[in-house]
Amino acid sequence: MDPIEEQKEELEILQSIYPDELSIASDTDFTIDLLLETPSEKKHLLVLHVHYTPKYPNELPDLDDSEDDSDDDGDIDGSGATRKPVIISELVQFDSSDLKSLLNKLYDEANENLGMPLVFTLTSYLKETAESLFQDKLKIEEKKHEKQQYERELEENKKFMGTKITKENFQAWRLDFRKRMNLDRREQKRLDLLHRDKLTGKQFFQNNLNTINLNDLNENISSLTVN
């Protein structure tokens, strides 16, 4: 069969299979949107780009893939506030290296089916492979999130666990605390005020001598009887 006829026939079949997903730019250029089945409320959409080469299907078509990220801001309102909690699966995205890896696998699959119309086969293969890759990336994100949560909890627990008390570090803390609070100086001041009006035994005796009436003392001495 003439390659051009095979291309037209395949394109008609694709239109019947993908009535909403297929976008035709010309008889030789079209795209197919692939909605991936993932555990996420966010839509993850891959786009397969196909260009029929003159001798296709006896030679490979030109292929490309891309990710439609138009649903990225679906959980953000106009003020920039998040309307719902972040779900890990919604953080997963295909980067350029992922898309390149998928495209390489797509060409490998195309080489195995060379000589026959293969766009439907490639579309199914791309969807299945991309969903598998999504699951792998999701597991990585979940482990990363769990690690971050664990590290945050450890940091929070440090506030309550404190430092193990030893005789040495308690004494060091006590000295530092007393210094910061001026406790030693305040204690000395309090003692000084407490003893300011109190006399020592010697001071008390000397003060009493100064107040004794000498006449009374002589009378008391003369009245003493010695046996």
Beta strands, then each sheet from edge to edge (+ up, - down):
strand 1: 22-24
strand 2: 29-35
strand 3: 45-51
strand 4: 62-68
sheet 1: 1+ 2- 3+ 4-
end
